[in-house]
């Protein structure tokens, strides 16, 4: 049959092309980013259309994946590279080029495990980014635009910050929206130092202290709650109103990866006598 030879040639060409694609992917070429695990409410948005994410779904540049309350997802690329998205997280795949996945972390937190067989990974927020070729790290962005990155293993290249170019294993980067930043060891627990205010009969008392850089600080009393944030050096200052008599207070610091530390006690305001702190005890807790 005259058509048999051309068919064989076409089949051989297609087989060669398929082998070339497999070779390119195996040799460092960019492979697809795939949804491997879905728990709870996980959605993919593509060109304005939102659907529930499905196992095996391939993502392409421009796709956004978000997790709702209780939602979690794992994205994979290559044999051992993965991205685990916590609840309340939104990421956008901005590009795959020359073996590098470009990902925008819009909010929430993720854990990335990057291995050479999956290519490199750049996680960015605004003008700040970290690049990994073989590393494991955590990254988080909170409502105030503070980016926190912790290098668990492997070195990360940092761009978009004037004072930081590399992040070594065991280091924590906190980058504020105003461009300031801090690098410190990853804390095993959040330390909290509070020299309680000097005696004063004033209704408003300023509580100052020191903790880890960039963490959220909350002070709860019977009159409500005041909030603030530690600066790049870990310092904070909160002004709290007091009722006459005993004021039960709770000071809580929480970082972007949900570590928490608290001190609780009583502030006393009496006529003619300044407030004092008493019965302080420390609770090293993690939510």
C-alpha positions, 0 to 999 in steps of 0.5 A: 500500500502506497500510504503505508510508508508516509504513515510510518514516517509521520509516526516516527516524527511524532515519536521523536518530537515526544522524546524531545519534549521529555528530554527537554523537561528532564534536562532542566526545561520548565515542566507544568505546575500541577495541583496535586492535593486539595483540601477544603475550599480551593479555587482557580481563577483563569481569565476571570473564570473561577472554578474549584481546583481539581487534582491533576489540574495544570496551571499556566501563567496568569492563573491564580490559586486561592484557599478559603477558610479551612482550605489547603492545597499542594502544587508540584513541579518535577519529581520532588518540588512542591508548594504547600498553600495554607488557608487564606492564601492567594498566589498567581503564577506569573510566568515559567521561563528558562526553567524558573517558575515566577509566583506572586504571593498576594496574601497568606503563607506557603512552604516551598520545597525546591529541588533541581529536577523541578527547576528554580522558583521565585516567590515575589510580593510587590517589588520584593522576591526570593529565588531558590534553586535547591532549598526549603523555605516558608513565606508569608504576606500579611494584611499590612504588606509585611513579607516574612521569609524563613530559610529552613535549608538551602540559600535564597537570593533576595532582590528588591531590598537595599540591604539584603542580597542573600538569606542563609539557612536558619535566617528569617527575613522581615520586609516591610511595605516601606522598604525597610527590612530585618534579618535575624535567626529563625526564632524557636519561640517569640521572646517578649521583653516588657519593662512595665511603665513607671508609676503614674496615676494617668488614665492612659499608660504607654507600654513599650517593649521588644520582641521579634521584628515585624510581629503583630502586638495586641494588648487586651484590657477590660476597655477593649484591645489596642494593636500595633506592630514591632519595627525592624528592631523589634521595638513596639509602643502601645498606649492603653486606657485604664479603669480605676482599680484593677485592670486585667491585661493580656499582651500577645505577640504573633508572627506571620507563621503563627508563632505566639507568645503572651504575658498576662497580669494586672495593672492597678490604677488607684487615686493618688497611686500610680499603676503597678504591674503584679501577678505576671506569668508567662505563657509560651503558647502557639496557636 
